[in-house]
Amino acid sequence: MQQLLILLLTVLPKHGMSRVAGWLASLRVRPDWRASVYRGYARVFGVNLAEVGSPLESYESVNAFFTRTLVADARPLAAADMICPVDGAVGAYGEVQHDTLVQAKGRNYSLKALLGGDTALAARCEGGTFTTLYLSPKDYHRIHSPSAGNITRAVYVPGALWPVNAAAVTHVDSLFAVNERIVITMEGVNGGVMAIVPVGATMVGMTRLTFDDLHTNARRRVVDARDYATPVPMSKGQQLGHFEFGSTVVLVCSPDFGHIAPLTVGAPVRLGQPMGTLAKNAQ
């Protein structure tokens, strides 16, 4: 059944479907319906309404509710130098070996391809660590900086819009390297580099950044690279962007930036929990 669904998606207009989904999710919900609509959404997907940052009636659309903030102190930041940047679940974890990342058991893909063909960045990350973090519809969908650093580059890489659920990860070759994505390059304050890659998916309206107007699922689907002559400073936990419906973030850490601590595939993670350490030469 899963393979049949993937086969069906090969012939469906995934970009058009995703733009329509984004448009529908942005339609204004009547004020007197909002609380009921969002409580229904919460029941279906398991959203913790106690963490929602504003009254339900204040969210004008499903998209506004989906990209909600949280109540103060819902996600305290650990004292660690590297923290988890999102709520979600661990899809993969490992070391970067010979330009290879693990997508799922028995299925790998190229780091260079994930990074949009950036040979230099891929080479810097060789021998480092990576993790893939999957966000489901119940999760808080804002993306935060895993560590302090300076953003020097952001690249929109157009591509497909496959789902990023377990079925697609198992059956679609090089899924994260063929889907729409934004590659964010962050230099460590004392050395090294981390690639932060929000990956688009079917029915994800757009992935947006806070520090630039780059977004996925653009109508003009060409590579768009932004190099920042003055790097964009980021503090640990500062917001980087958000997903308009669920998707995935891939983190890749160069050895001289630090080390992403071992993670268990399938384990839930939350924004702010410890995720790794800085390299000794970066402390």
Buried (B, 14 or more C-beta within 10 A) or exposed (E): EEEEEBEEBEEEEBBEBBBEBBEEBBEEBEEEEBBEBBEEBBEEEEBEEEBBEEEBEEBBBBBBBBBBBBEEEBBEBBEBBBBBBBBBBBBBBBBBEEBBBBBBEEBBBBBBBBBBBBEEBBEBBBEBBBBBBBBBBBBBBBBBBBBBBBBBBBBBBBBBBBBBBBBBBBBBEBBBBBBBBBBBBBBBBBBBBBBBBBBBBBBBBBBBBBBBEBBBBBEEBEEBEBEBEEBBEBEBBBBBBBBBBBBBBBBBBBBBBBBBBEBEBEEEBBBBBBBBBBBEEBE
